[in-house]
């Protein structure tokens, strides 16, 4: 039996050897001593006896018997050689009793190089064992700005609390993301049970991923595991068997293939017009009567201005499609469990189209979409890289630019105020657009920025103390706590407010456009399934946002705003045309150029005429922190990085 298996292992070795030669690659095991000859080692750490994942053992410490193995650790020497006979004896020993003697190895940059026990590693790799015990010495390289080096230092921080070699990510920030998904703090030490549970989950997933032929992808198994945990949640994942993971992987494979392509996001900036094709003429379009639509809200329309705006959109749809489309609303979906329950209730009642109206619902929306592939689910967020759902959001910065222009035109001072909530995707673009719109009218204007979601602070009171009279505030009122502190307002001497203008999120028209796309068969998501995530990011050109001005506005100012509005709508004017300078005088966009959509959405800086800073995560309220962790910008103060 051992002889037969040695022959099979030998064939695997020869195949790998020939393949490497064909590609012009080194056909033998890499030697750590050779690598270290041109690498500076900063420190040495004795890790003691640990469990080494076999897929991380890549070479030998010294040159020694390097030529006895192909670069996949399979043997290259004949079966009747002394090497071959010893390999076969080790194989029998593993089958009959199990190899218990630890190998001796060095770890460098998250890969292991064997000093003693090469044949043991070869046998265990041939048997596709997950790990092998080993006494390990870690060699830590000098810290550099190289990406692989940065990733390794992120891993060292992760290892310090986990003592685990089970994951190695190819994208920065992944270790912190994993800890967050596991419900652990970055400095929280793992227990023995934590390590064993995590080790078992990683092993089961790696086997399920291999069974699904994940090795054919460029996506490392650890990166695929992170996608899996993000979608299903660690509490569920850690209790699953290999077969359960394999079944779940098959259902969500489009998300894995999307991650393999780099989580590409297709930003659809204008609604598609229906195309008259032979297929469209032969096949009837989807009828509105066949749609039953659910809207899922956080909080309630009475207690949340955001939910209220979407509820107005739902009522608009019922009015436009009177008697043709049925809609339902589910509120108080403030946790994943509540979102899941709302979606399940909607589907049980016959809904085949679901709009989840908040970014924090995105992950559960994906899980539900995977469970119900025939139901279309759209989530209101931006820059979410999922293929199972579509996302939608509005280019509100276009309206904010006009609001800034109005404020500067009406104010008799060079000081304007802006109240923002939390620094998630799009928020910085709104602030900066407001500042640029104001600066276009008054080159000396300064925007005083305050955040409403900072713990223990009152943003409006701080602006009042600064003597700021013109303020851009919430975009919509909250019915239960109606106030005039929304849109752009001026504070008068008696403390009352005059509303001057307000930006409009016309969600009704947004939903009408999406429904029209579905009915006409012109939606982009089918063509992009598994290739890129589809994000609808529409603006004034789609009539989904607008600015409503006070009738008391001076006629000249009104004409200017209408001119700018029509120019933006036609694409003749872009709020983020250069030159644009950030705080500290950093040039962010050159003259004659415009910021790209990705640069606008992911802005993590403030323009030079903004007085204020981007808050740190710990400064925000718990609700704001949750949103920041989901869709927050990655800022380190407001300076160039």
C-alpha positions as CSV (number, residue, x, y, z in Angstrom):
1,X,0.0,0.0,0.0
2,X,2.8,2.4,0.9
3,X,4.6,1.6,-2.3
4,X,1.6,2.4,-4.4
5,X,1.0,5.7,-2.6
6,X,4.7,6.6,-2.9
7,X,4.4,6.1,-6.7
8,X,1.3,8.3,-6.7
9,X,3.1,11.0,-4.7
10,X,6.2,10.7,-7.0
11,X,3.9,11.3,-10.0
12,X,2.5,14.4,-8.4
13,X,6.0,15.6,-7.7
14,X,7.2,15.1,-11.3
15,X,4.0,16.8,-12.6
16,X,4.6,19.8,-10.4
17,X,8.3,19.8,-11.4
18,X,7.6,19.8,-15.1
19,X,4.9,22.5,-14.8
20,X,7.3,24.8,-13.0
21,X,10.0,24.3,-15.6
22,X,7.4,25.0,-18.4
23,X,6.5,28.3,-16.7
24,X,10.2,29.2,-16.1
25,X,9.8,28.9,-12.3
26,X,12.0,27.3,-9.7
27,X,11.0,23.6,-9.6
28,X,12.3,22.7,-6.1
29,X,11.4,23.9,-2.6
30,X,12.4,27.5,-1.7
31,X,15.2,27.8,0.9
32,X,14.8,30.3,3.7
33,X,18.5,30.8,4.1
34,X,18.6,32.1,0.5
35,X,15.7,34.5,1.2
36,X,17.2,35.8,4.4
37,X,20.5,36.6,2.6
38,X,18.8,39.7,1.2
39,X,16.3,40.4,4.0
40,X,16.9,42.3,7.2
41,X,15.5,40.5,10.2
42,X,14.4,42.8,13.0
43,X,13.7,40.3,15.8
44,X,13.5,36.6,16.6
45,X,10.6,35.1,18.6
46,X,10.4,31.5,19.9
47,X,6.7,30.4,19.5
48,X,7.2,27.0,21.0
49,X,5.0,24.1,20.0
50,X,2.1,25.1,17.8
51,X,-0.2,23.5,15.2
52,X,1.1,24.5,11.7
53,X,-1.4,24.6,8.8
54,X,0.2,22.4,6.1
55,X,-0.8,24.8,3.3
56,X,1.5,27.4,5.0
57,X,4.6,25.1,4.9
58,X,6.3,26.1,1.6
59,X,10.0,25.2,1.9
60,X,13.1,24.2,3.8
61,X,15.3,26.2,6.2
62,X,18.6,25.0,4.6
63,X,19.5,23.8,1.2
64,X,20.1,20.2,2.4
65,X,17.8,17.8,0.6
66,X,15.9,20.5,-1.4
67,X,16.3,18.6,-4.6
68,X,14.5,15.6,-3.2
69,X,11.2,17.4,-3.3
70,X,9.3,19.3,-6.0
71,X,7.9,22.7,-5.1
72,X,4.7,21.1,-3.8
73,X,6.7,18.9,-1.3
74,X,6.0,15.7,-3.3
75,X,9.0,13.4,-3.7
76,X,11.3,13.4,-6.7
77,X,13.6,10.5,-5.9
78,X,13.0,6.9,-7.1
79,X,10.9,4.5,-5.0
80,X,13.8,2.1,-4.5
81,X,16.1,4.8,-3.1
82,X,16.8,5.1,0.7
83,X,14.7,8.3,0.6
84,X,11.8,6.4,-1.0
85,X,11.9,3.6,1.6
86,X,11.9,6.0,4.5
87,X,9.0,8.0,3.0
88,X,7.0,4.7,2.7
89,X,7.8,3.8,6.3
90,X,6.6,7.2,7.5
91,X,3.4,6.7,5.4
92,X,2.7,3.4,7.1
93,X,3.4,4.8,10.5
94,X,0.9,7.7,9.9
95,X,-1.8,5.3,8.6
96,X,-1.3,2.8,11.5
97,X,-0.4,4.9,14.5
98,X,-0.3,8.6,13.5
99,X,2.8,10.8,13.3
100,X,3.1,12.5,16.6
101,X,6.7,13.8,16.6
102,X,6.7,17.5,16.0
103,X,8.7,19.0,13.2
104,X,11.2,21.9,13.6
105,X,10.4,24.9,11.5
106,X,11.0,28.6,11.0
107,X,8.2,31.1,10.3
108,X,8.9,34.1,8.1
109,X,6.2,36.3,6.6
110,X,3.4,33.9,7.6
111,X,5.1,31.0,5.7
112,X,6.9,28.0,7.3
113,X,10.3,26.5,6.3
114,X,11.2,23.1,7.7
115,X,14.5,22.4,9.4
116,X,13.7,18.9,10.6
117,X,10.8,16.7,9.3
118,X,10.6,17.4,5.5
119,X,9.5,13.8,4.8
120,X,6.8,14.0,7.6
121,X,5.5,17.1,5.9
122,X,5.5,15.5,2.5
123,X,3.5,12.5,3.8
124,X,1.0,14.7,5.5
125,X,0.6,16.9,2.5
126,X,0.0,13.9,0.3
127,X,-2.7,12.7,2.7
128,X,-4.2,16.2,2.6
129,X,-4.0,16.6,6.4
130,X,-4.9,20.1,7.6
131,X,-2.0,20.7,10.0
132,X,1.0,19.2,11.7
133,X,2.6,20.0,15.1
134,X,5.9,21.8,15.1
135,X,8.3,23.7,17.2
136,X,8.5,27.1,15.6
137,X,10.9,30.1,15.6
138,X,9.5,33.3,14.1
139,X,11.8,35.6,12.2
140,X,10.3,39.1,12.0
141,X,11.4,41.4,9.1
142,X,12.1,45.1,9.5
143,X,8.9,47.1,9.0
144,X,8.5,48.7,5.6
145,X,5.8,50.3,3.5
146,X,5.6,47.2,1.2
147,X,2.0,45.9,1.1
148,X,3.0,42.3,2.1
149,X,5.0,43.7,5.0
150,X,2.1,45.8,6.1
151,X,-0.2,42.7,5.9
152,X,2.3,40.7,7.9
153,X,2.4,43.3,10.7
154,X,-1.4,43.3,10.8
155,X,-1.3,39.5,11.1
156,X,1.2,39.9,14.1
157,X,-1.4,42.1,15.9
158,X,-4.0,39.4,15.2
159,X,-1.8,36.6,16.3
160,X,-1.0,38.4,19.5
161,X,-4.6,37.9,20.7
162,X,-5.6,34.8,18.8
163,X,-2.4,32.6,18.7
164,X,-3.9,31.4,15.4
165,X,-2.3,30.7,12.0
166,X,-5.6,29.7,10.4
167,X,-6.1,32.8,8.3
168,X,-3.9,34.9,6.1
169,X,-5.6,37.7,4.2
170,X,-4.6,39.5,1.0
171,X,-6.4,42.7,1.8
172,X,-5.4,45.3,4.5
173,X,-7.9,45.7,7.3
174,X,-9.3,42.2,7.0
175,X,-8.0,41.0,10.4
176,X,-9.8,43.9,12.2
177,X,-12.9,43.1,10.1
178,X,-12.8,39.5,11.1
179,X,-12.5,40.3,14.8
180,X,-15.4,42.7,14.5
181,X,-17.5,40.0,12.8
182,X,-16.6,37.6,15.6
183,X,-17.8,40.1,18.2
184,X,-14.3,40.6,19.6
185,X,-12.3,43.7,20.5
186,X,-8.9,44.1,18.8
187,X,-7.1,43.7,22.1
188,X,-9.2,40.9,23.5
189,X,-7.3,37.7,24.2
190,X,-8.8,34.5,22.9
191,X,-9.5,31.5,25.2
192,X,-8.5,28.0,24.3
193,X,-12.2,27.3,23.4
194,X,-12.1,30.3,21.1
195,X,-9.0,29.0,19.3
196,X,-10.4,25.4,19.0
197,X,-13.8,26.6,17.7
198,X,-12.1,29.0,15.2
199,X,-9.7,26.3,14.1
200,X,-12.5,23.8,13.4
201,X,-14.5,26.4,11.5
202,X,-11.5,27.3,9.3
203,X,-10.7,23.6,8.7
204,X,-14.4,22.8,7.7
205,X,-14.5,25.8,5.4
206,X,-11.2,25.0,3.7
207,X,-12.5,21.5,3.0
208,X,-15.8,22.8,1.7
209,X,-14.1,25.4,-0.4
210,X,-11.8,22.7,-1.9
211,X,-14.9,20.5,-2.6
212,X,-16.4,23.5,-4.4
213,X,-13.2,23.8,-6.5
214,X,-12.2,27.1,-4.9
215,X,-8.6,26.4,-5.9
216,X,-9.5,27.3,-9.4
217,X,-10.0,30.9,-8.3
218,X,-7.4,33.5,-7.5
219,X,-9.2,34.2,-4.2
220,X,-7.3,32.9,-1.2
221,X,-9.3,30.6,1.0
222,X,-9.0,33.0,4.0
223,X,-10.5,35.9,1.9
224,X,-13.3,33.6,0.9
225,X,-13.9,32.6,4.5
226,X,-14.2,36.3,5.5
227,X,-16.9,36.8,2.8
228,X,-18.7,33.7,4.1
229,X,-18.6,34.9,7.7
230,X,-19.7,38.4,6.7
231,X,-22.8,37.0,5.0
232,X,-23.8,34.3,7.4
233,X,-22.4,35.6,10.7
234,X,-19.8,33.9,12.8
235,X,-22.3,32.6,15.4
236,X,-23.9,30.5,12.6
237,X,-20.6,29.6,10.9
238,X,-18.8,28.3,13.9
239,X,-21.5,25.6,14.4
240,X,-21.7,24.4,10.8
241,X,-20.4,21.1,9.4
242,X,-18.3,20.9,6.3
243,X,-21.3,19.6,4.3
244,X,-23.5,22.5,5.5
245,X,-20.8,25.0,4.5
246,X,-20.5,23.3,1.1
247,X,-24.2,23.6,0.5
248,X,-24.2,27.2,1.6
249,X,-21.2,28.0,-0.6
250,X,-23.0,26.7,-3.6
251,X,-25.9,29.0,-2.9
252,X,-23.7,32.1,-2.5
253,X,-21.1,31.3,-5.1
254,X,-21.8,34.5,-7.1
255,X,-20.6,36.4,-4.0
256,X,-17.4,34.3,-3.9
257,X,-16.7,34.9,-7.7
258,X,-17.4,38.6,-7.2
259,X,-14.8,38.7,-4.4
260,X,-12.4,36.8,-6.7
261,X,-12.8,39.6,-9.2
262,X,-11.9,42.2,-6.6
263,X,-15.4,43.1,-5.4
264,X,-16.0,45.3,-8.5
265,X,-18.8,47.7,-8.2
266,X,-20.8,48.9,-11.2
267,X,-22.0,52.4,-10.5
268,X,-25.1,53.0,-12.7
269,X,-25.4,56.8,-12.8
270,X,-28.4,57.2,-15.0
271,X,-31.5,55.1,-15.4
272,X,-31.5,52.8,-18.4
273,X,-33.9,53.5,-21.2
274,X,-35.9,50.5,-22.5
275,X,-34.4,49.0,-25.6
276,X,-36.6,47.8,-28.4
277,X,-35.2,44.5,-29.4
278,X,-36.7,41.4,-31.2
279,X,-36.5,39.5,-27.9
280,X,-38.4,42.3,-26.1
281,X,-41.1,42.2,-28.8
282,X,-41.5,38.5,-28.6
283,X,-41.4,38.2,-24.8
284,X,-43.9,40.2,-22.8
285,X,-42.4,42.6,-20.2
286,X,-43.1,42.2,-16.5
287,X,-46.5,43.6,-15.7
288,X,-46.8,45.9,-12.7
289,X,-49.8,43.8,-11.6
290,X,-47.4,40.9,-10.9
291,X,-45.4,42.9,-8.4
292,X,-46.1,43.0,-4.7
293,X,-43.5,45.2,-3.0
294,X,-42.3,45.4,0.6
295,X,-40.6,48.3,2.2
296,X,-38.6,47.6,5.4
297,X,-37.7,50.5,7.7
298,X,-35.6,51.0,10.8
299,X,-37.5,52.7,13.6
300,X,-40.8,54.1,12.3
301,X,-41.8,56.9,9.9
302,X,-43.0,58.9,12.9
303,X,-39.8,58.7,14.8
304,X,-37.2,58.7,11.9
305,X,-36.9,61.4,9.2
306,X,-35.1,58.8,7.0
307,X,-37.9,56.2,7.3
308,X,-40.5,59.0,6.8
309,X,-38.9,60.0,3.5
310,X,-39.0,56.4,2.2
311,X,-42.6,56.0,3.4
312,X,-43.5,59.1,1.3
313,X,-41.8,57.2,-1.6
314,X,-44.0,54.1,-0.9
315,X,-47.2,56.2,-0.9
316,X,-46.0,57.9,-4.1
317,X,-45.7,54.4,-5.8
318,X,-49.2,53.5,-4.6
319,X,-50.5,56.7,-6.1
320,X,-48.7,56.4,-9.5
321,X,-49.5,52.7,-9.9
322,X,-53.0,53.0,-8.4
323,X,-54.7,49.6,-8.4
324,X,-51.8,48.0,-10.2
325,X,-49.1,47.5,-7.5
326,X,-49.6,46.4,-4.0
327,X,-47.2,47.6,-1.3
328,X,-46.6,46.7,2.3
329,X,-44.5,48.4,5.0
330,X,-42.6,46.8,7.9
331,X,-41.0,49.1,10.5
332,X,-38.9,48.7,13.7
333,X,-36.5,46.4,11.9
334,X,-33.5,47.6,13.9
335,X,-31.5,44.4,14.1
336,X,-30.5,41.6,11.7
337,X,-33.0,39.3,13.3
338,X,-35.8,41.8,12.9
339,X,-34.8,42.5,9.3
340,X,-34.8,38.8,8.6
341,X,-38.2,38.4,10.2
342,X,-39.6,41.3,8.2
343,X,-38.4,40.0,4.9
344,X,-39.7,36.5,5.7
345,X,-43.1,37.9,6.6
346,X,-43.1,39.9,3.4
347,X,-42.3,36.8,1.2
348,X,-44.9,34.7,3.1
349,X,-47.5,37.3,2.1
350,X,-46.5,37.1,-1.5
351,X,-44.0,40.0,-1.9
352,X,-41.6,39.4,-4.8
353,X,-39.7,42.7,-4.6
354,X,-38.3,44.0,-1.3
355,X,-36.7,47.4,-0.6
356,X,-34.6,47.4,2.6
357,X,-34.2,51.1,3.3
358,X,-31.0,51.4,5.4
359,X,-27.4,50.5,5.0
360,X,-27.3,48.5,8.2
361,X,-29.8,46.1,6.6
362,X,-27.3,45.1,3.8
363,X,-25.8,42.0,5.2
364,X,-29.2,40.4,6.2
365,X,-30.6,41.5,2.8
366,X,-27.8,39.4,1.2
367,X,-28.6,36.4,3.4
368,X,-32.3,36.6,2.6
369,X,-31.6,37.0,-1.1
370,X,-29.4,33.9,-1.1
371,X,-32.3,31.9,0.6
372,X,-34.9,33.3,-1.8
373,X,-33.2,33.7,-5.2
374,X,-36.5,34.4,-7.0
375,X,-37.2,37.5,-4.9
376,X,-35.5,40.8,-5.9
377,X,-34.0,42.6,-2.9
378,X,-32.7,46.1,-3.1
379,X,-30.8,47.8,-0.3
380,X,-30.5,51.6,0.2
381,X,-26.7,52.0,0.5
382,X,-23.7,52.8,-1.7
383,X,-20.4,51.0,-2.4
384,X,-21.7,47.6,-1.2
385,X,-20.0,44.9,-3.2
386,X,-22.7,42.2,-3.3
387,X,-24.0,40.4,-6.3
388,X,-27.1,38.8,-4.7
389,X,-28.7,42.2,-4.2
390,X,-28.7,45.6,-5.8
391,X,-28.1,48.8,-3.9
392,X,-29.4,52.3,-4.6
393,X,-28.5,55.8,-3.4
394,X,-28.8,59.4,-4.6
395,X,-26.1,61.9,-5.5
396,X,-27.2,64.3,-2.8
397,X,-23.9,66.3,-3.1
398,X,-25.4,67.9,-6.3
399,X,-28.2,69.4,-4.1
400,X,-25.8,70.3,-1.4
401,X,-23.6,72.3,-3.8
402,X,-26.7,74.4,-4.6
403,X,-27.5,74.8,-0.9
404,X,-24.0,76.2,-0.4
405,X,-24.4,78.6,-3.2
406,X,-27.8,79.8,-1.8
407,X,-26.3,80.3,1.7
408,X,-23.4,82.3,0.5
409,X,-25.6,84.4,-1.8
410,X,-28.0,85.3,1.0
411,X,-25.6,85.7,4.0
412,X,-24.0,89.0,4.8
413,X,-21.1,87.3,6.6
414,X,-18.3,85.0,5.6
415,X,-19.3,82.4,8.1
416,X,-21.8,79.6,7.4
417,X,-22.7,76.5,9.4
418,X,-23.2,72.8,8.5
419,X,-24.6,70.1,10.8
420,X,-23.6,66.6,9.7
421,X,-24.6,63.3,11.4
422,X,-21.8,60.7,10.9
423,X,-18.9,60.3,8.4
424,X,-20.2,57.4,6.2
425,X,-19.8,57.1,2.4
426,X,-21.3,60.2,0.8
427,X,-21.4,62.4,3.8
428,X,-18.0,64.1,3.2
429,X,-19.0,64.7,-0.4
430,X,-22.1,66.5,0.8
431,X,-20.1,68.7,3.2
432,X,-17.5,69.5,0.6
433,X,-20.0,70.2,-2.1
434,X,-21.8,72.6,0.2
435,X,-18.4,74.3,0.9
436,X,-17.5,74.5,-2.8
437,X,-20.9,75.9,-3.7
438,X,-20.6,78.6,-1.1
439,X,-17.0,79.4,-2.2
440,X,-18.1,79.8,-5.8
441,X,-20.3,82.7,-4.7
442,X,-18.0,84.1,-2.0
443,X,-14.3,83.1,-2.2
444,X,-13.8,84.2,1.4
445,X,-16.5,82.1,3.0
446,X,-15.8,79.6,5.8
447,X,-17.9,76.6,6.7
448,X,-18.2,75.8,10.4
449,X,-18.8,72.0,10.6
450,X,-20.4,70.3,13.6
451,X,-21.5,66.7,14.1
452,X,-24.8,65.8,15.6
453,X,-23.9,62.2,16.6
454,X,-20.9,63.1,18.8
455,X,-21.4,62.0,22.4
456,X,-22.1,64.7,24.9
457,X,-22.2,67.6,22.4
458,X,-25.0,69.7,20.9
459,X,-24.0,70.6,17.4
460,X,-26.6,73.4,17.0
461,X,-25.7,75.0,20.3
462,X,-22.1,75.0,19.3
463,X,-22.9,76.9,16.1
464,X,-25.1,79.3,18.0
465,X,-22.2,80.0,20.4
466,X,-20.1,80.8,17.3
467,X,-22.7,83.3,16.2
468,X,-23.5,81.4,13.0
469,X,-26.8,82.5,11.5
470,X,-27.0,80.5,8.2
471,X,-27.0,76.7,8.8
472,X,-27.5,73.6,6.6
473,X,-29.1,70.9,8.8
474,X,-31.2,67.7,8.5
475,X,-32.7,67.1,5.1
476,X,-36.1,66.1,6.4
477,X,-38.4,66.7,9.4
478,X,-39.2,63.9,11.9
479,X,-43.1,63.9,12.2
480,X,-43.1,63.1,15.9
481,X,-40.7,65.9,16.7
482,X,-41.4,68.4,14.0
483,X,-39.0,71.3,13.9
484,X,-38.0,74.1,11.5
485,X,-34.3,73.1,11.9
486,X,-34.1,71.3,8.6
487,X,-32.7,72.2,5.2
488,X,-31.0,75.6,5.0
489,X,-32.3,78.1,7.5
490,X,-31.4,81.5,8.9
491,X,-31.5,82.1,12.7
492,X,-33.2,85.5,13.4
493,X,-32.5,87.8,16.4
494,X,-35.5,86.5,18.3
495,X,-34.3,82.9,18.0
496,X,-36.9,81.8,15.4
497,X,-35.8,80.2,12.1
498,X,-36.5,81.1,8.5
499,X,-36.4,78.2,6.1
500,X,-34.7,79.3,2.9
501,X,-34.3,76.0,0.9
502,X,-34.2,72.3,1.4
503,X,-32.7,69.4,-0.6
504,X,-35.3,66.8,-1.6
505,X,-34.7,63.0,-1.7
506,X,-37.5,62.1,-4.1
507,X,-37.6,58.4,-3.2
508,X,-40.9,58.0,-4.9
509,X,-39.4,58.8,-8.3
510,X,-36.4,56.6,-7.4
511,X,-38.7,53.6,-6.8
512,X,-40.7,54.4,-9.8
513,X,-37.6,54.3,-12.0
514,X,-36.5,51.0,-10.5
515,X,-39.9,49.4,-11.0
516,X,-40.0,50.7,-14.6
517,X,-36.6,49.1,-15.2
518,X,-37.9,45.8,-13.8
519,X,-41.1,46.0,-15.9
520,X,-39.2,46.9,-19.1
521,X,-36.6,44.2,-18.6
522,X,-33.8,46.9,-18.8
523,X,-32.3,46.5,-15.4
524,X,-28.5,46.0,-15.3
525,X,-28.3,43.5,-12.5
526,X,-29.0,40.4,-14.6
527,X,-26.1,41.2,-17.0
528,X,-23.7,41.8,-14.1
529,X,-24.6,38.8,-11.9
530,X,-21.4,37.5,-10.4
531,X,-19.3,40.0,-12.4
532,X,-19.8,43.1,-10.4
533,X,-22.1,44.6,-7.7
534,X,-24.8,46.9,-9.2
535,X,-25.2,50.2,-7.3
536,X,-27.8,52.6,-8.7
537,X,-26.4,56.1,-8.0
538,X,-28.8,58.6,-9.5
539,X,-29.0,62.3,-9.2
540,X,-30.6,65.4,-10.7
541,X,-30.5,64.0,-14.2
542,X,-32.8,61.2,-13.0
543,X,-35.0,63.7,-11.1
544,X,-34.6,61.7,-7.9
545,X,-33.1,64.7,-6.0
546,X,-33.9,68.4,-6.2
547,X,-33.8,71.7,-4.2
548,X,-36.9,73.5,-3.1
549,X,-36.4,77.3,-2.5
550,X,-38.4,79.7,-0.4
551,X,-40.7,82.0,-2.4
552,X,-39.1,84.9,-0.5
553,X,-35.7,84.2,-2.2
554,X,-34.4,87.2,-4.3
555,X,-35.3,86.7,-8.0
556,X,-31.6,87.0,-9.1
557,X,-30.5,84.3,-6.6
558,X,-33.4,82.1,-7.8
559,X,-32.4,82.5,-11.4
560,X,-28.8,81.6,-10.6
561,X,-29.8,78.4,-8.7
562,X,-32.1,77.4,-11.5
563,X,-29.3,77.9,-14.1
564,X,-26.9,75.8,-12.0
565,X,-29.5,73.1,-11.4
566,X,-30.2,72.8,-15.1
567,X,-26.5,72.7,-15.9
568,X,-25.9,69.9,-13.4
569,X,-28.9,68.0,-14.7
570,X,-27.6,68.3,-18.3
571,X,-24.1,67.3,-17.3
572,X,-22.7,70.7,-18.4
573,X,-21.5,71.5,-14.9
574,X,-19.8,69.3,-12.3
575,X,-19.6,70.4,-8.6
576,X,-16.2,68.7,-8.2
577,X,-14.3,70.2,-11.0
578,X,-10.7,71.2,-10.2
579,X,-8.7,72.8,-8.8
580,X,-9.8,71.6,-5.4
581,X,-7.7,71.9,-2.3
582,X,-8.2,70.0,1.0
583,X,-7.3,71.3,4.4
584,X,-3.6,72.0,4.9
585,X,-3.5,73.2,1.3
586,X,-3.3,69.7,-0.2
587,X,-4.3,69.6,-3.9
588,X,-6.9,66.9,-4.4
589,X,-8.1,67.7,-8.0
590,X,-6.1,69.5,-10.6
591,X,-7.5,72.3,-12.8
592,X,-9.1,70.9,-15.9
593,X,-9.9,67.6,-14.1
594,X,-12.9,66.3,-12.2
595,X,-13.1,63.8,-9.3
596,X,-14.2,60.3,-10.3
597,X,-17.4,58.8,-8.8
598,X,-15.3,56.5,-6.6
599,X,-13.3,59.5,-5.4
600,X,-16.4,61.4,-4.5
601,X,-18.2,58.5,-2.7
602,X,-15.1,57.5,-0.6
603,X,-13.9,61.0,0.2
604,X,-12.1,61.0,3.6
605,X,-11.0,64.6,3.6
606,X,-12.4,68.1,3.9
607,X,-11.9,71.1,1.5
608,X,-9.8,74.0,2.6
609,X,-12.6,76.4,3.6
610,X,-14.2,73.9,6.1
611,X,-13.5,74.7,9.8
612,X,-13.8,71.4,11.6
613,X,-12.6,67.8,11.5
614,X,-13.7,64.3,10.9
615,X,-14.6,62.6,14.2
616,X,-12.9,59.5,15.5
617,X,-15.0,56.4,15.9
618,X,-14.9,56.4,19.7
619,X,-16.3,60.0,19.8
620,X,-19.6,58.9,18.2
621,X,-22.7,57.5,19.7
622,X,-23.2,53.7,19.6
623,X,-25.7,54.0,16.7
624,X,-23.3,56.1,14.7
625,X,-20.4,53.8,15.5
626,X,-22.4,50.8,14.1
627,X,-23.0,52.7,10.8
628,X,-19.3,53.8,10.7
629,X,-18.1,50.3,11.0
630,X,-20.4,49.2,8.2
631,X,-20.0,52.1,5.7
632,X,-17.5,54.5,7.4
633,X,-14.8,56.3,5.6
634,X,-11.2,55.5,6.7
635,X,-9.9,58.8,7.9
636,X,-6.9,59.8,10.0
637,X,-7.7,63.4,10.8
638,X,-8.0,65.7,7.8
639,X,-4.5,65.8,6.5
640,X,-3.0,64.3,3.4
641,X,-1.9,60.7,4.0
